[in-house]
Amino acid sequence: MMLQAMHKQFERLFDSRADVAAFAPGRINLIGEHTDYNGGYVFPAAIELGTYGLVSKRSDDMVQLFSNNFEDKGMISFSLNELEFDDTHDWANYPKGIIKYLKAQFPHITQGFNMLVEGNIPNGASLSSSASIELLTGWLLRQLFNLELSRLELIKMGQQVENKFMGVNSGIMDQFIIGMGKAEHAIMLDTATLKYDYVPAKFGDYVISIMNTNKRRNLTESKYNERRAECESALEALKQKLDIAALGELSTEQFKAHQYLIENDVELRRARHAVTENERTKQAFKALEQSDFTTFGELLNASHNSLKNDYEVTGKELDTLAETAQKVEGVLGARMTGAGFAGCAIALVHKDSIKQLESEVSQKYQDDIGYLPSFYHVGISEGVKELTI
């Protein structure tokens, strides 16, 4: 229904029919938070919430972008010769970054286009709406201009947009899962080598409940870059005795034996999280393979505790969600997911306890925070794909 309405709107906005339609999912990360830029493992899954897009070629070199999620920003227009970051273009800087790097790689793109997008990922929910629109834009233009561009090349381009165009020193996890997602599967990804395994995301009688703080988080304004710098400083201290290129190369035992090299207590805790979270992610992979949901849930709890105390990226809202959920009967584990500070948490909950989870968490959240959270139960999706016009 959404896509049908978008087609009609596209014709009204641009006086032309769309040439290509596509969908890019959002994502949750089951476990493995702030490990991707530390050369560790992550364990994400693409979700059925995501971003839809329509595009058509123009006869000039102008680009016109419109988002139904940011109608107040109106139509955003620029030429293919004006591809620098512009604060006033707000959300459109994400597709603009992709356009900039695509044009650099494929200089024969001289024809402009119209693009309409609409997403059902809640804004600021930390379910990776930014990577979703990056991969969506790339896929639409790949099809529109018949570009020889692999999924992996597009994934790396999306990360380049975050790092160089938007100024966020994020890892590759979000773009990778959105580009490579598989229905009903999570991906166990080694971010150091980009080797990965698909793992059936089947939890028996348990389901993943997404709990939204409904507090907007802007990643560039968070302390994301600061955390990365602290990890890099800790890594340099460890290199005095260890021949390593990333914290993800260390086992917990190796880290404990050499942590004395890190004199700054804050940097020590940041590094400890990166190393122990990496270990937890590998353990969670084995637990899910063996359908050991109890162990999987315990690892979720331990992950949140580390993110709260060592990495300090949770905050009152996420702590209230996760820690309240952990106490609900029928919940095996809960943790924040995403970069932190706001956004969402996830809970592994028995299907018969979903209503109880929502009731108890909502009541506690309302009492402590002053407004209600939101809950989503969505399936695991495949990655970015073209849709039938």
VMD Tcl script that draws the C-alpha trace (Angstrom):
set ca {
  {0.00 0.00 0.00}
  {2.82 2.39 0.86}
  {4.55 1.82 -2.47}
  {1.30 2.22 -4.43}
  {0.65 5.57 -2.75}
  {4.25 6.62 -3.38}
  {3.88 5.95 -7.12}
  {0.87 8.28 -7.31}
  {2.67 10.93 -5.26}
  {5.78 10.58 -7.46}
  {3.74 11.43 -10.55}
  {2.23 14.47 -8.81}
  {5.60 15.72 -7.55}
  {7.68 15.21 -10.67}
  {5.15 14.91 -13.51}
  {6.76 11.64 -14.55}
  {6.56 7.95 -13.72}
  {9.24 6.22 -11.67}
  {11.78 4.13 -13.57}
  {13.07 2.10 -10.63}
  {11.76 1.14 -7.17}
  {13.78 -0.38 -4.33}
  {13.73 -1.20 -0.62}
  {16.57 -1.14 1.92}
  {15.97 -2.62 5.40}
  {16.96 -1.29 8.77}
  {18.85 -3.49 11.19}
  {19.17 -4.69 14.73}
  {22.41 -5.91 16.21}
  {21.81 -8.97 18.38}
  {25.15 -8.51 20.14}
  {28.59 -7.08 19.40}
  {28.27 -3.35 20.07}
  {31.09 -0.89 19.34}
  {33.25 -3.80 18.20}
  {33.11 -3.16 14.45}
  {35.55 -0.25 14.41}
  {37.74 -2.19 16.85}
  {38.30 -5.03 14.38}
  {35.98 -7.43 16.18}
  {32.88 -9.48 15.50}
  {29.31 -8.25 15.15}
  {26.06 -10.22 14.94}
  {23.40 -8.13 13.16}
  {20.21 -8.95 11.27}
  {18.27 -6.93 8.70}
  {14.67 -6.20 9.68}
  {11.42 -5.74 7.76}
  {11.25 -2.07 8.72}
  {13.19 0.02 6.22}
  {13.18 2.65 3.48}
  {11.35 2.59 0.16}
  {12.48 4.65 -2.81}
  {11.43 5.59 -6.34}
  {13.59 7.28 -8.94}
  {13.37 8.56 -12.53}
  {15.84 10.20 -14.90}
  {15.67 13.88 -15.78}
  {16.69 15.66 -18.97}
  {19.03 18.07 -17.13}
  {21.77 17.69 -14.49}
  {19.55 18.53 -11.51}
  {18.82 16.20 -8.59}
  {15.50 16.57 -6.79}
  {14.94 14.70 -3.52}
  {11.80 14.49 -1.42}
  {11.24 12.51 1.80}
  {7.82 11.80 3.24}
  {9.51 11.48 6.63}
  {10.77 15.07 6.45}
  {8.00 16.85 4.59}
  {8.80 20.08 6.43}
  {12.16 20.20 4.61}
  {10.35 20.31 1.29}
  {11.95 19.49 -2.04}
  {15.74 19.53 -1.89}
  {17.42 20.37 -5.19}
  {21.03 20.61 -6.36}
  {23.00 19.94 -9.52}
  {25.43 17.09 -10.11}
  {28.16 19.73 -9.90}
  {27.09 20.75 -6.37}
  {27.77 17.70 -4.26}
  {29.33 19.11 -1.11}
  {27.90 18.65 2.39}
  {25.29 21.29 3.18}
  {23.75 21.65 6.64}
  {20.56 23.08 5.18}
  {20.02 19.88 3.19}
  {19.62 17.92 6.43}
  {18.63 14.26 5.72}
  {19.51 14.63 2.02}
  {23.23 14.74 2.83}
  {23.18 10.94 3.12}
  {22.01 10.32 -0.45}
  {24.09 13.28 -1.61}
  {27.23 11.63 -0.25}
  {26.44 8.45 -2.18}
  {25.80 10.47 -5.33}
  {29.14 12.24 -4.90}
  {31.15 9.02 -4.62}
  {29.19 7.26 -7.36}
  {29.82 10.14 -9.75}
  {33.54 10.05 -8.89}
  {33.63 6.33 -9.77}
  {31.30 6.62 -12.77}
  {31.94 10.04 -14.37}
  {29.52 9.22 -17.19}
  {26.68 9.97 -14.75}
  {25.79 13.40 -16.12}
  {22.01 13.10 -16.15}
  {20.04 14.23 -13.12}
  {17.14 12.40 -11.50}
  {14.12 12.70 -9.22}
  {13.88 10.60 -6.07}
  {11.08 10.05 -3.54}
  {11.76 8.13 -0.33}
  {9.68 7.02 2.62}
  {10.75 4.91 5.56}
  {8.92 3.16 8.37}
  {11.99 3.06 10.63}
  {11.28 5.44 13.54}
  {13.57 8.48 13.24}
  {16.46 8.37 15.69}
  {15.62 4.83 16.83}
  {19.17 3.57 16.24}
  {17.91 0.98 13.77}
  {20.21 2.39 11.10}
  {17.94 4.60 9.03}
  {21.01 6.48 7.75}
  {22.72 3.38 6.31}
  {19.35 2.27 4.95}
  {18.96 5.40 2.86}
  {22.62 5.26 1.78}
  {22.26 1.72 0.42}
  {18.82 2.50 -1.01}
  {20.20 5.48 -2.97}
  {23.12 3.46 -4.25}
  {20.90 0.58 -5.35}
  {18.40 2.86 -7.09}
  {21.15 4.60 -9.06}
  {22.91 1.30 -9.77}
  {19.75 0.10 -11.49}
  {18.84 3.44 -13.05}
  {22.23 3.94 -14.74}
  {23.14 0.24 -15.17}
  {26.29 0.61 -13.08}
  {28.72 -2.24 -12.60}
  {28.77 -1.99 -8.83}
  {28.91 -4.98 -6.49}
  {27.10 -5.15 -3.17}
  {30.41 -5.03 -1.32}
  {31.52 -1.93 -3.26}
  {28.24 -0.24 -2.36}
  {28.62 -1.28 1.30}
  {32.09 0.26 1.46}
  {30.81 3.41 -0.25}
  {28.11 3.74 2.40}
  {30.72 3.59 5.14}
  {32.77 6.18 3.26}
  {29.77 8.51 3.31}
  {29.49 8.14 7.10}
  {33.21 8.57 7.74}
  {34.28 11.19 5.21}
  {31.11 13.00 4.19}
  {29.13 13.01 7.45}
  {32.14 12.96 9.79}
  {31.10 9.95 11.90}
  {33.92 7.44 12.49}
  {31.61 4.43 12.40}
  {32.45 0.90 11.36}
  {31.03 -1.12 8.49}
  {28.40 -3.20 10.29}
  {25.27 -1.22 9.38}
  {26.00 -0.99 5.68}
  {27.14 -4.63 5.55}
  {23.98 -6.15 6.99}
  {21.73 -3.87 4.94}
  {23.63 -4.84 1.81}
  {24.06 -8.55 2.54}
  {21.05 -9.42 4.72}
  {19.25 -12.73 4.27}
  {15.66 -13.45 5.30}
  {15.35 -15.30 8.63}
  {19.13 -15.15 9.17}
  {21.58 -13.08 11.17}
  {25.16 -12.52 10.01}
  {28.21 -13.28 12.10}
  {30.70 -10.82 10.61}
  {34.42 -10.52 11.28}
  {34.89 -6.81 10.61}
  {38.66 -7.20 10.35}
  {38.46 -9.53 7.33}
  {34.80 -9.11 6.23}
  {34.43 -12.90 6.35}
  {30.94 -13.83 7.45}
  {28.54 -16.66 8.18}
  {24.77 -16.70 7.90}
  {23.10 -18.09 11.01}
  {19.39 -19.01 11.14}
  {17.76 -16.44 13.45}
  {15.43 -18.96 15.03}
  {14.73 -18.74 18.75}
  {12.21 -21.54 19.25}
  {9.37 -20.27 21.44}
  {11.21 -16.96 21.99}
  {11.09 -13.79 19.91}
  {13.13 -10.61 19.71}
  {11.16 -7.62 20.97}
  {12.45 -4.18 19.94}
  {11.83 -1.53 22.60}
  {12.14 2.11 21.49}
  {13.04 4.79 24.05}
  {11.33 7.35 21.77}
  {14.22 9.66 22.57}
  {15.84 10.99 19.41}
  {19.58 10.47 19.10}
  {21.75 12.27 16.55}
  {24.82 10.11 15.99}
  {27.13 12.95 14.99}
  {26.25 14.75 18.23}
  {26.78 11.68 20.39}
  {30.16 10.76 21.82}
  {30.70 8.13 19.14}
  {33.89 9.68 17.77}
  {35.16 10.21 21.31}
  {34.72 6.53 22.15}
  {36.60 5.51 19.05}
  {39.47 7.85 19.90}
  {39.65 6.42 23.43}
  {39.88 2.88 22.04}
  {42.59 3.92 19.61}
  {44.59 5.47 22.44}
  {44.25 2.29 24.51}
  {45.37 0.26 21.50}
  {48.51 2.36 21.14}
  {49.35 1.73 24.80}
  {48.97 -2.03 24.33}
  {51.18 -1.95 21.25}
  {54.13 -1.25 23.55}
  {54.22 -4.99 24.24}
  {51.80 -6.55 21.75}
  {52.03 -6.86 17.98}
  {48.37 -6.16 17.21}
  {46.47 -3.95 14.79}
  {43.13 -3.89 16.61}
  {41.59 -4.60 20.01}
  {39.49 -7.31 18.36}
  {42.59 -9.49 18.03}
  {42.87 -9.94 21.80}
  {41.31 -12.63 23.96}
  {40.04 -11.61 27.39}
  {43.00 -13.42 28.98}
  {45.54 -11.58 26.81}
  {43.91 -8.28 27.65}
  {43.96 -8.95 31.39}
  {47.64 -9.85 31.22}
  {48.55 -6.57 29.50}
  {45.95 -4.09 30.73}
  {48.55 -2.55 33.05}
  {49.95 -0.83 29.95}
  {46.86 1.39 29.75}
  {47.41 4.04 32.42}
  {44.24 6.03 31.76}
  {41.31 4.42 33.62}
  {38.67 5.62 31.16}
  {40.61 4.22 28.20}
  {41.14 0.98 30.11}
  {37.39 0.52 30.56}
  {36.68 1.36 26.92}
  {39.19 -1.24 25.75}
  {37.90 -3.81 28.24}
  {34.42 -3.47 26.77}
  {35.70 -3.87 23.20}
  {37.60 -7.06 24.09}
  {34.99 -8.70 26.31}
  {32.13 -7.79 23.97}
  {34.01 -9.45 21.15}
  {34.29 -12.62 23.24}
  {30.59 -12.47 24.09}
  {29.71 -12.16 20.42}
  {31.63 -15.31 19.55}
  {29.98 -17.13 22.45}
  {26.54 -15.93 21.34}
  {27.18 -17.29 17.86}
  {27.87 -20.75 19.29}
  {24.91 -20.54 21.65}
  {22.49 -19.73 18.83}
  {23.90 -22.50 16.67}
  {23.19 -24.92 19.53}
  {19.76 -23.41 20.31}
  {21.04 -22.56 23.79}
  {18.74 -19.59 24.30}
  {19.39 -19.34 28.03}
  {23.11 -18.72 27.48}
  {22.28 -16.35 24.62}
  {20.08 -14.32 26.97}
  {22.74 -14.21 29.68}
  {25.18 -12.82 27.14}
  {22.70 -10.09 26.21}
  {22.51 -9.05 29.87}
  {26.30 -9.05 30.24}
  {26.62 -6.97 27.07}
  {24.29 -4.29 28.42}
  {26.13 -4.19 31.73}
  {29.43 -3.64 29.93}
  {27.95 -0.97 27.67}
  {26.58 0.78 30.75}
  {29.60 0.61 33.06}
  {32.67 0.29 30.83}
  {31.59 2.02 27.63}
  {29.08 4.43 29.17}
  {26.79 4.71 26.17}
  {23.43 3.68 27.63}
  {21.76 6.46 29.65}
  {18.68 6.44 31.86}
  {16.20 5.62 29.09}
  {18.01 2.57 27.71}
  {18.89 1.33 31.20}
  {15.25 1.54 32.26}
  {14.12 -0.46 29.24}
  {16.79 -3.16 29.40}
  {17.00 -3.58 33.17}
  {13.23 -3.64 33.62}
  {12.87 -6.18 30.82}
  {15.54 -8.39 32.38}
  {13.31 -8.82 35.45}
  {10.15 -9.80 33.54}
  {9.17 -13.45 33.78}
  {9.71 -15.11 30.41}
  {12.56 -12.80 29.37}
  {15.93 -14.52 28.95}
  {17.94 -11.35 28.36}
  {17.86 -7.73 27.22}
  {20.33 -5.10 26.07}
  {20.60 -1.80 24.27}
  {21.22 -2.10 20.53}
  {22.92 0.39 18.24}
  {25.34 3.18 19.10}
  {23.59 4.06 22.36}
  {22.63 7.20 24.30}
  {19.06 6.71 23.05}
  {17.37 4.63 20.37}
  {16.32 1.06 21.07}
  {16.89 -1.96 23.28}
  {16.03 -5.57 22.48}
  {14.68 -8.37 24.66}
  {14.61 -12.12 24.07}
  {11.15 -12.93 25.37}
  {8.92 -16.02 25.36}
  {6.06 -15.58 22.90}
  {3.55 -16.05 25.74}
  {5.14 -13.24 27.78}
  {5.13 -10.46 25.17}
  {2.12 -8.66 26.64}
  {3.57 -8.92 30.14}
  {6.87 -7.50 28.91}
  {5.14 -4.55 27.24}
  {2.95 -3.88 30.28}
  {5.68 -4.02 32.95}
  {8.27 -2.12 30.92}
  {5.75 0.55 29.87}
  {4.64 1.13 33.45}
  {8.19 1.46 34.80}
  {9.27 3.63 31.87}
  {6.27 5.92 32.29}
  {6.97 6.26 36.02}
  {10.71 6.95 35.64}
  {10.97 8.74 32.30}
  {7.59 10.43 31.98}
  {6.37 9.07 28.66}
  {5.83 5.68 27.03}
  {8.21 3.54 24.97}
  {7.18 1.79 21.75}
  {7.48 -1.90 20.89}
  {8.03 -3.66 17.57}
  {7.98 -7.33 16.61}
  {9.27 -7.62 13.08}
  {10.66 -10.37 10.92}
  {14.23 -10.73 9.67}
  {14.54 -9.35 6.15}
  {16.79 -9.78 3.15}
  {19.12 -6.97 2.15}
  {18.61 -4.05 -0.23}
  {16.65 -5.08 -3.31}
  {14.86 -3.80 -6.39}
  {11.07 -3.88 -6.31}
  {8.68 -4.49 -9.19}
  {7.38 -1.25 -10.68}
}
mol new
graphics top color blue
foreach p $ca { graphics top sphere $p radius 0.5 }
foreach p [lrange $ca 0 end-1] q [lrange $ca 1 end] { graphics top cylinder $p $q radius 0.2 }
display resetview
